[in-house]
Amino acid sequence: METLTQIAGEDQKLKQLLSIYQAHQASQENKTSDHEELSAKYKRLVGVLKKYKEDAKSMETKITEIETQFSRLEQITEELASAVGACPNCWGQAWSCQFCHGKGKPGTYDVDRENFEQYIVPLFKKQAWAIEMVQKVTH
Ligand SMILES: [Zn+2]
């Protein structure tokens, strides 16, 4: 089977047309391979973005859970502080505390009776040594 080059032979016009045609073919092949390469990169990028989006959503859920837990712990800490008359911010342990300047240790402020009953009274019901200790201190 004759090739196009053989058919063109020494005909300059045909050789010129053939080289233009071959250059065009080559550029079409490059376009196809470029397109396939870009398409593969795009698919990989979409995959990475989907994974990133899932990770971000999962992270957001965890942050919300941690914020909820932190908020609950903060509330308990404040209730406990009021049950023993301590600074709700630092319990008298931080000189940099804007509220008490490190002077709000337990017994400093008025006790919240409701929180005292909720958190402290059950201790005295089950731990006899606690009552004895209080009696020694108060007598
Ligand atoms: Zn404080």
Backbone and ligand atoms as CSV (ligand in chain L), in Angstrom:
chain,resi,resn,atom,element,x,y,z
A,1,MET,N,N,0.841,-1.195,0.000
A,1,MET,CA,C,0.000,0.000,0.000
A,1,MET,C,C,0.882,1.254,0.000
A,2,GLU,N,N,0.562,2.112,-0.913
A,2,GLU,CA,C,1.343,3.331,-1.040
A,2,GLU,C,C,1.018,4.308,0.090
A,3,THR,N,N,2.053,4.956,0.564
A,3,THR,CA,C,1.821,5.986,1.572
A,3,THR,C,C,1.551,7.305,0.867
A,4,LEU,N,N,1.021,8.246,1.596
A,4,LEU,CA,C,0.731,9.558,1.012
A,4,LEU,C,C,2.010,10.218,0.502
A,5,THR,N,N,3.112,9.990,1.229
A,5,THR,CA,C,4.400,10.565,0.817
A,5,THR,C,C,4.824,9.992,-0.533
A,6,GLN,N,N,4.625,8.666,-0.701
A,6,GLN,CA,C,4.987,8.034,-1.974
A,6,GLN,C,C,4.093,8.567,-3.100
A,7,ILE,N,N,2.806,8.748,-2.765
A,7,ILE,CA,C,1.883,9.249,-3.791
A,7,ILE,C,C,2.285,10.664,-4.204
A,8,ALA,N,N,2.643,11.469,-3.205
A,8,ALA,CA,C,3.036,12.850,-3.514
A,8,ALA,C,C,4.291,12.884,-4.377
A,9,GLY,N,N,5.163,11.896,-4.163
A,9,GLY,CA,C,6.375,11.802,-4.972
A,9,GLY,C,C,7.189,13.075,-4.921
A,10,GLU,N,N,7.567,13.560,-6.047
A,10,GLU,CA,C,8.384,14.773,-6.125
A,10,GLU,C,C,7.546,16.014,-6.398
A,11,ASP,N,N,6.210,15.834,-6.431
A,11,ASP,CA,C,5.323,16.977,-6.700
A,11,ASP,C,C,5.375,17.939,-5.519
A,12,GLN,N,N,5.963,19.093,-5.730
A,12,GLN,CA,C,6.170,20.064,-4.649
A,12,GLN,C,C,4.857,20.542,-4.028
A,13,LYS,N,N,3.859,20.768,-4.917
A,13,LYS,CA,C,2.575,21.245,-4.397
A,13,LYS,C,C,1.935,20.174,-3.513
A,14,LEU,N,N,1.958,18.913,-3.990
A,14,LEU,CA,C,1.387,17.819,-3.178
A,14,LEU,C,C,2.172,17.616,-1.879
A,15,LYS,N,N,3.506,17.697,-1.964
A,15,LYS,CA,C,4.347,17.544,-0.761
A,15,LYS,C,C,4.018,18.638,0.259
A,16,GLN,N,N,3.821,19.845,-0.278
A,16,GLN,CA,C,3.491,20.977,0.605
A,16,GLN,C,C,2.119,20.753,1.264
A,17,LEU,N,N,1.129,20.327,0.441
A,17,LEU,CA,C,-0.202,20.048,0.981
A,17,LEU,C,C,-0.145,18.914,2.006
A,18,LEU,N,N,0.668,17.893,1.692
A,18,LEU,CA,C,0.803,16.751,2.598
A,18,LEU,C,C,1.406,17.177,3.938
A,19,SER,N,N,2.424,18.031,3.891
A,19,SER,CA,C,3.038,18.463,5.163
A,19,SER,C,C,2.056,19.308,5.980
A,20,ILE,N,N,1.234,20.112,5.274
A,20,ILE,CA,C,0.211,20.894,5.988
A,20,ILE,C,C,-0.803,19.932,6.631
A,21,TYR,N,N,-1.211,18.926,5.841
A,21,TYR,CA,C,-2.176,17.951,6.339
A,21,TYR,C,C,-1.592,17.198,7.554
A,22,GLN,N,N,-0.318,16.758,7.458
A,22,GLN,CA,C,0.302,16.013,8.562
A,22,GLN,C,C,0.434,16.882,9.820
A,23,ALA,N,N,0.765,18.163,9.616
A,23,ALA,CA,C,0.871,19.084,10.759
A,23,ALA,C,C,-0.496,19.245,11.425
A,24,HIS,N,N,-1.541,19.336,10.569
A,24,HIS,CA,C,-2.906,19.460,11.088
A,24,HIS,C,C,-3.278,18.208,11.884
A,25,GLN,N,N,-2.963,17.014,11.353
A,25,GLN,CA,C,-3.255,15.745,12.041
A,25,GLN,C,C,-2.560,15.699,13.404
A,26,ALA,N,N,-1.290,16.093,13.386
A,26,ALA,CA,C,-0.512,16.071,14.641
A,26,ALA,C,C,-1.133,16.995,15.668
A,27,SER,N,N,-1.556,18.170,15.219
A,27,SER,CA,C,-2.140,19.121,16.172
A,27,SER,C,C,-3.470,18.585,16.717
A,28,GLN,N,N,-4.238,17.871,15.859
A,28,GLN,CA,C,-5.493,17.279,16.327
A,28,GLN,C,C,-5.238,16.200,17.382
A,29,GLU,N,N,-4.170,15.395,17.134
A,29,GLU,CA,C,-3.832,14.353,18.122
A,29,GLU,C,C,-3.422,14.981,19.450
A,30,ASN,N,N,-2.635,16.072,19.368
A,30,ASN,CA,C,-2.234,16.768,20.594
A,30,ASN,C,C,-3.445,17.319,21.334
A,31,LYS,N,N,-4.389,17.875,20.534
A,31,LYS,CA,C,-5.586,18.426,21.166
A,31,LYS,C,C,-6.344,17.333,21.905
A,32,THR,N,N,-6.447,16.162,21.264
A,32,THR,CA,C,-7.159,15.048,21.887
A,32,THR,C,C,-6.472,14.611,23.165
A,33,SER,N,N,-5.115,14.450,23.079
A,33,SER,CA,C,-4.411,13.998,24.286
A,33,SER,C,C,-4.429,15.085,25.363
A,34,ASP,N,N,-4.344,16.370,24.951
A,34,ASP,CA,C,-4.454,17.462,25.924
A,34,ASP,C,C,-5.823,17.435,26.602
A,35,HIS,N,N,-6.846,17.218,25.762
A,35,HIS,CA,C,-8.212,17.185,26.288
A,35,HIS,C,C,-8.383,16.035,27.283
A,36,GLU,N,N,-7.849,14.855,26.913
A,36,GLU,CA,C,-7.960,13.693,27.816
A,36,GLU,C,C,-7.206,13.945,29.118
A,37,GLU,N,N,-6.017,14.543,28.985
A,37,GLU,CA,C,-5.213,14.830,30.176
A,37,GLU,C,C,-5.932,15.836,31.083
A,38,LEU,N,N,-6.494,16.894,30.447
A,38,LEU,CA,C,-7.229,17.894,31.233
A,38,LEU,C,C,-8.467,17.277,31.878
A,39,SER,N,N,-9.137,16.411,31.137
A,39,SER,CA,C,-10.329,15.753,31.657
A,39,SER,C,C,-9.981,14.890,32.874
A,40,ALA,N,N,-8.860,14.159,32.780
A,40,ALA,CA,C,-8.422,13.313,33.908
A,40,ALA,C,C,-8.047,14.184,35.106
A,41,LYS,N,N,-7.348,15.292,34.846
A,41,LYS,CA,C,-6.977,16.206,35.943
A,41,LYS,C,C,-8.231,16.793,36.588
A,42,TYR,N,N,-9.210,17.150,35.751
A,42,TYR,CA,C,-10.460,17.715,36.253
A,42,TYR,C,C,-11.174,16.706,37.152
A,43,LYS,N,N,-11.221,15.442,36.696
A,43,LYS,CA,C,-11.883,14.402,37.510
A,43,LYS,C,C,-11.169,14.216,38.851
A,44,ARG,N,N,-9.822,14.225,38.808
A,44,ARG,CA,C,-9.058,14.095,40.067
A,44,ARG,C,C,-9.342,15.286,40.977
A,45,LEU,N,N,-9.378,16.471,40.387
A,45,LEU,CA,C,-9.638,17.689,41.155
A,45,LEU,C,C,-11.031,17.649,41.793
A,46,VAL,N,N,-12.013,17.195,41.023
A,46,VAL,CA,C,-13.379,17.070,41.556
A,46,VAL,C,C,-13.389,16.090,42.730
A,47,GLY,N,N,-12.655,14.974,42.580
A,47,GLY,CA,C,-12.561,13.981,43.667
A,47,GLY,C,C,-11.942,14.584,44.918
A,48,VAL,N,N,-10.847,15.329,44.729
A,48,VAL,CA,C,-10.169,15.959,45.867
A,48,VAL,C,C,-11.097,16.968,46.543
A,49,LEU,N,N,-11.809,17.760,45.727
A,49,LEU,CA,C,-12.727,18.763,46.289
A,49,LEU,C,C,-13.879,18.110,47.053
A,50,LYS,N,N,-14.405,16.996,46.521
A,50,LYS,CA,C,-15.491,16.283,47.217
A,50,LYS,C,C,-15.002,15.781,48.573
A,51,LYS,N,N,-13.785,15.193,48.577
A,51,LYS,CA,C,-13.207,14.671,49.825
A,51,LYS,C,C,-12.998,15.833,50.807
A,52,TYR,N,N,-12.461,16.949,50.301
A,52,TYR,CA,C,-12.212,18.123,51.131
A,52,TYR,C,C,-13.517,18.619,51.745
A,53,LYS,N,N,-14.573,18.657,50.914
A,53,LYS,CA,C,-15.871,19.141,51.381
A,53,LYS,C,C,-16.421,18.219,52.474
A,54,GLU,N,N,-16.259,16.892,52.283
A,54,GLU,CA,C,-16.719,15.925,53.298
A,54,GLU,C,C,-15.936,16.098,54.599
A,55,ASP,N,N,-14.597,16.251,54.460
A,55,ASP,CA,C,-13.747,16.442,55.646
A,55,ASP,C,C,-14.140,17.713,56.393
A,56,ALA,N,N,-14.392,18.781,55.621
A,56,ALA,CA,C,-14.756,20.061,56.242
A,56,ALA,C,C,-16.082,19.930,56.985
A,57,LYS,N,N,-17.029,19.203,56.386
A,57,LYS,CA,C,-18.334,19.029,57.013
A,57,LYS,C,C,-18.198,18.206,58.297
A,58,SER,N,N,-17.379,17.138,58.224
A,58,SER,CA,C,-17.142,16.292,59.392
A,58,SER,C,C,-16.459,17.096,60.508
A,59,MET,N,N,-15.511,17.944,60.114
A,59,MET,CA,C,-14.802,18.802,61.061
A,59,MET,C,C,-15.777,19.788,61.714
A,60,GLU,N,N,-16.669,20.350,60.901
A,60,GLU,CA,C,-17.654,21.304,61.391
A,60,GLU,C,C,-18.562,20.632,62.430
A,61,THR,N,N,-18.962,19.382,62.152
A,61,THR,CA,C,-19.807,18.627,63.082
A,61,THR,C,C,-19.062,18.414,64.401
A,62,LYS,N,N,-17.776,18.031,64.317
A,62,LYS,CA,C,-16.984,17.812,65.533
A,62,LYS,C,C,-16.829,19.106,66.331
A,63,ILE,N,N,-16.595,20.215,65.624
A,63,ILE,CA,C,-16.443,21.499,66.310
A,63,ILE,C,C,-17.736,21.852,67.042
A,64,THR,N,N,-18.865,21.621,66.393
A,64,THR,CA,C,-20.163,21.898,67.027
A,64,THR,C,C,-20.334,21.033,68.277
A,65,GLU,N,N,-19.953,19.754,68.195
A,65,GLU,CA,C,-20.046,18.859,69.364
A,65,GLU,C,C,-19.161,19.362,70.505
A,66,ILE,N,N,-17.936,19.748,70.163
A,66,ILE,CA,C,-16.998,20.244,71.183
A,66,ILE,C,C,-17.522,21.529,71.810
A,67,GLU,N,N,-18.070,22.431,70.979
A,67,GLU,CA,C,-18.635,23.685,71.505
A,67,GLU,C,C,-19.790,23.402,72.455
A,68,THR,N,N,-20.619,22.420,72.107
A,68,THR,CA,C,-21.752,22.050,72.963
A,68,THR,C,C,-21.252,21.497,74.298
A,69,GLN,N,N,-20.261,20.597,74.231
A,69,GLN,CA,C,-19.689,20.030,75.463
A,69,GLN,C,C,-19.032,21.117,76.314
A,70,PHE,N,N,-18.283,22.000,75.645
A,70,PHE,CA,C,-17.602,23.081,76.365
A,70,PHE,C,C,-18.623,23.971,77.064
A,71,SER,N,N,-19.686,24.290,76.353
A,71,SER,CA,C,-20.730,25.143,76.898
A,71,SER,C,C,-21.360,24.498,78.138
A,72,ARG,N,N,-21.604,23.198,78.070
A,72,ARG,CA,C,-22.190,22.466,79.202
A,72,ARG,C,C,-21.217,22.462,80.392
A,73,LEU,N,N,-19.935,22.204,80.117
A,73,LEU,CA,C,-18.929,22.208,81.189
A,73,LEU,C,C,-18.795,23.595,81.816
A,74,GLU,N,N,-18.863,24.617,80.981
A,74,GLU,CA,C,-18.778,25.994,81.468
A,74,GLU,C,C,-19.950,26.282,82.413
A,75,GLN,N,N,-21.123,25.797,82.027
A,75,GLN,CA,C,-22.316,26.006,82.853
A,75,GLN,C,C,-22.161,25.279,84.202
A,76,ILE,N,N,-21.686,24.036,84.170
A,76,ILE,CA,C,-21.498,23.268,85.407
A,76,ILE,C,C,-20.459,23.945,86.304
A,77,THR,N,N,-19.372,24.408,85.694
A,77,THR,CA,C,-18.319,25.081,86.456
A,77,THR,C,C,-18.866,26.327,87.161
A,78,GLU,N,N,-19.688,27.094,86.439
A,78,GLU,CA,C,-20.283,28.299,87.036
A,78,GLU,C,C,-21.253,27.940,88.158
A,79,GLU,N,N,-22.040,26.876,87.946
A,79,GLU,CA,C,-22.992,26.454,88.981
A,79,GLU,C,C,-22.253,25.959,90.227
A,80,LEU,N,N,-21.183,25.180,90.000
A,80,LEU,CA,C,-20.377,24.691,91.131
A,80,LEU,C,C,-19.731,25.856,91.885
A,81,ALA,N,N,-19.222,26.831,91.118
A,81,ALA,CA,C,-18.598,28.001,91.746
A,81,ALA,C,C,-19.614,28.726,92.624
A,82,SER,N,N,-20.834,28.885,92.127
A,82,SER,CA,C,-21.852,29.585,92.923
A,82,SER,C,C,-22.295,28.734,94.117
A,83,ALA,N,N,-22.172,27.411,93.992
A,83,ALA,CA,C,-22.541,26.519,95.105
A,83,ALA,C,C,-21.559,26.631,96.268
A,84,VAL,N,N,-20.327,27.050,95.979
A,84,VAL,CA,C,-19.318,27.175,97.038
A,84,VAL,C,C,-18.858,28.621,97.231
A,85,GLY,N,N,-19.515,29.567,96.547
A,85,GLY,CA,C,-19.182,30.983,96.714
A,85,GLY,C,C,-17.841,31.364,96.115
A,86,ALA,N,N,-17.480,30.747,95.001
A,86,ALA,CA,C,-16.198,31.063,94.352
A,86,ALA,C,C,-16.423,31.894,93.095
A,87,CYS,N,N,-15.363,32.499,92.620
A,87,CYS,CA,C,-15.422,33.248,91.364
A,87,CYS,C,C,-15.772,32.276,90.233
A,88,PRO,N,N,-16.826,32.570,89.483
A,88,PRO,CA,C,-17.230,31.662,88.406
A,88,PRO,C,C,-16.247,31.641,87.237
A,89,ASN,N,N,-15.383,32.645,87.213
A,89,ASN,CA,C,-14.437,32.766,86.103
A,89,ASN,C,C,-13.137,31.992,86.359
A,90,CYS,N,N,-12.595,32.103,87.590
A,90,CYS,CA,C,-11.276,31.482,87.833
A,90,CYS,C,C,-11.177,30.711,89.146
A,91,TRP,N,N,-12.217,30.751,89.964
A,91,TRP,CA,C,-12.209,30.084,91.268
A,91,TRP,C,C,-11.096,30.635,92.167
A,92,GLY,N,N,-10.713,31.862,91.940
A,92,GLY,CA,C,-9.681,32.489,92.768
A,92,GLY,C,C,-8.272,32.028,92.433
A,93,GLN,N,N,-8.082,31.570,91.217
A,93,GLN,CA,C,-6.771,31.024,90.858
A,93,GLN,C,C,-6.034,31.823,89.791
A,94,ALA,N,N,-6.595,32.971,89.385
A,94,ALA,CA,C,-5.918,33.749,88.330
A,94,ALA,C,C,-5.878,35.224,88.710
A,95,TRP,N,N,-4.683,35.719,89.008
A,95,TRP,CA,C,-4.571,37.137,89.374
A,95,TRP,C,C,-5.016,38.033,88.231
A,96,SER,N,N,-4.971,37.482,86.998
A,96,SER,CA,C,-5.375,38.263,85.829
A,96,SER,C,C,-6.890,38.247,85.612
A,97,CYS,N,N,-7.640,37.578,86.497
A,97,CYS,CA,C,-9.096,37.502,86.347
A,97,CYS,C,C,-9.705,38.905,86.483
A,98,GLN,N,N,-10.487,39.301,85.501
A,98,GLN,CA,C,-11.101,40.630,85.494
A,98,GLN,C,C,-12.176,40.762,86.574
A,99,PHE,N,N,-12.718,39.610,86.988
A,99,PHE,CA,C,-13.815,39.610,87.940
A,99,PHE,C,C,-13.318,39.700,89.393
A,100,CYS,N,N,-12.316,38.889,89.769
A,100,CYS,CA,C,-11.896,38.824,91.181
A,100,CYS,C,C,-10.411,39.113,91.404
A,101,HIS,N,N,-9.637,39.226,90.329
A,101,HIS,CA,C,-8.179,39.448,90.421
A,101,HIS,C,C,-7.509,38.378,91.272
A,102,GLY,N,N,-8.006,37.145,91.173
A,102,GLY,CA,C,-7.388,36.017,91.878
A,102,GLY,C,C,-7.787,35.893,93.337
A,103,LYS,N,N,-8.812,36.658,93.767
A,103,LYS,CA,C,-9.195,36.629,95.182
A,103,LYS,C,C,-10.542,35.937,95.406
A,104,GLY,N,N,-11.070,35.274,94.377
A,104,GLY,CA,C,-12.410,34.681,94.490
A,104,GLY,C,C,-12.430,33.206,94.813
A,105,LYS,N,N,-11.594,32.778,95.763
A,105,LYS,CA,C,-11.577,31.352,96.119
A,105,LYS,C,C,-12.913,30.958,96.788
A,106,PRO,N,N,-13.200,29.653,96.929
A,106,PRO,CA,C,-14.454,29.217,97.545
A,106,PRO,C,C,-14.675,29.896,98.899
A,107,GLY,N,N,-15.910,30.318,99.145
A,107,GLY,CA,C,-16.263,30.972,100.401
A,107,GLY,C,C,-16.177,32.483,100.337
A,108,THR,N,N,-15.724,33.035,99.242
A,108,THR,CA,C,-15.568,34.482,99.110
A,108,THR,C,C,-16.912,35.188,98.876
A,109,TYR,N,N,-17.744,34.598,98.082
A,109,TYR,CA,C,-19.021,35.241,97.716
A,109,TYR,C,C,-20.195,34.486,98.346
A,110,ASP,N,N,-21.366,35.127,98.316
A,110,ASP,CA,C,-22.570,34.455,98.804
A,110,ASP,C,C,-22.799,33.158,98.013
A,111,VAL,N,N,-23.234,32.139,98.744
A,111,VAL,CA,C,-23.475,30.827,98.136
A,111,VAL,C,C,-24.882,30.803,97.535
A,112,ASP,N,N,-24.999,30.229,96.365
A,112,ASP,CA,C,-26.313,30.034,95.757
A,112,ASP,C,C,-26.904,28.768,96.390
A,113,ARG,N,N,-27.966,28.951,97.185
A,113,ARG,CA,C,-28.520,27.828,97.960
A,113,ARG,C,C,-29.016,26.689,97.070
A,114,GLU,N,N,-29.638,27.059,95.945
A,114,GLU,CA,C,-30.173,26.021,95.044
A,114,GLU,C,C,-29.035,25.141,94.500
A,115,ASN,N,N,-27.931,25.771,94.066
A,115,ASN,CA,C,-26.796,25.000,93.559
A,115,ASN,C,C,-26.075,24.268,94.683
A,116,PHE,N,N,-26.067,24.856,95.883
A,116,PHE,CA,C,-25.469,24.186,97.042
A,116,PHE,C,C,-26.220,22.875,97.317
A,117,GLU,N,N,-27.551,22.966,97.268
A,117,GLU,CA,C,-28.358,21.752,97.497
A,117,GLU,C,C,-28.135,20.713,96.399
A,118,GLN,N,N,-27.978,21.188,95.181
A,118,GLN,CA,C,-27.806,20.262,94.049
A,118,GLN,C,C,-26.429,19.578,94.054
A,119,TYR,N,N,-25.367,20.345,94.349
A,119,TYR,CA,C,-24.020,19.789,94.196
A,119,TYR,C,C,-23.324,19.409,95.509
A,120,ILE,N,N,-23.590,20.121,96.594
A,120,ILE,CA,C,-22.816,19.920,97.817
A,120,ILE,C,C,-23.536,19.032,98.840
A,121,VAL,N,N,-24.826,19.259,99.037
A,121,VAL,CA,C,-25.569,18.498,100.048
A,121,VAL,C,C,-25.469,16.978,99.832
A,122,PRO,N,N,-25.568,16.473,98.574
A,122,PRO,CA,C,-25.446,15.020,98.383
A,122,PRO,C,C,-24.128,14.452,98.922
A,123,LEU,N,N,-23.084,15.261,98.910
A,123,LEU,CA,C,-21.784,14.839,99.448
A,123,LEU,C,C,-21.915,14.523,100.940
A,124,PHE,N,N,-22.589,15.401,101.676
A,124,PHE,CA,C,-22.735,15.202,103.127
A,124,PHE,C,C,-23.629,14.019,103.450
A,125,LYS,N,N,-24.543,13.705,102.538
A,125,LYS,CA,C,-25.442,12.564,102.773
A,125,LYS,C,C,-24.702,11.234,102.706
A,126,LYS,N,N,-23.650,11.167,101.906
A,126,LYS,CA,C,-22.968,9.879,101.704
A,126,LYS,C,C,-21.570,9.804,102.314
A,127,GLN,N,N,-20.989,10.936,102.648
A,127,GLN,CA,C,-19.616,10.927,103.155
A,127,GLN,C,C,-19.587,11.491,104.580
A,128,ALA,N,N,-19.655,10.611,105.563
A,128,ALA,CA,C,-19.691,11.040,106.968
A,128,ALA,C,C,-18.455,11.872,107.330
A,129,TRP,N,N,-17.310,11.526,106.815
A,129,TRP,CA,C,-16.087,12.255,107.132
A,129,TRP,C,C,-16.208,13.740,106.770
A,130,ALA,N,N,-17.015,14.062,105.726
A,130,ALA,CA,C,-17.173,15.457,105.322
A,130,ALA,C,C,-17.891,16.252,106.412
A,131,ILE,N,N,-18.902,15.640,107.005
A,131,ILE,CA,C,-19.636,16.320,108.087
A,131,ILE,C,C,-18.708,16.522,109.286
A,132,GLU,N,N,-17.941,15.468,109.642
A,132,GLU,CA,C,-16.998,15.581,110.761
A,132,GLU,C,C,-15.991,16.695,110.508
A,133,MET,N,N,-15.520,16.788,109.283
A,133,MET,CA,C,-14.546,17.818,108.937
A,133,MET,C,C,-15.148,19.215,109.104
A,134,VAL,N,N,-16.386,19.385,108.674
A,134,VAL,CA,C,-17.062,20.678,108.800
A,134,VAL,C,C,-17.275,21.007,110.277
A,135,GLN,N,N,-17.649,19.994,111.084
A,135,GLN,CA,C,-17.849,20.228,112.513
A,135,GLN,C,C,-16.566,20.668,113.201
A,136,LYS,N,N,-15.447,20.061,112.810
A,136,LYS,CA,C,-14.146,20.435,113.405
A,136,LYS,C,C,-13.805,21.879,113.071
A,137,VAL,N,N,-14.059,22.269,111.843
A,137,VAL,CA,C,-13.718,23.613,111.385
A,137,VAL,C,C,-14.620,24.667,112.017
A,138,THR,N,N,-15.898,24.327,112.213
A,138,THR,CA,C,-16.868,25.330,112.697
A,138,THR,C,C,-16.960,25.398,114.218
A,139,HIS,N,N,-16.369,24.421,114.939
A,139,HIS,CA,C,-16.463,24.480,116.409
A,139,HIS,C,C,-15.161,24.946,117.040
L,1,ZN,ZN,ZN,-11.780,35.167,89.233
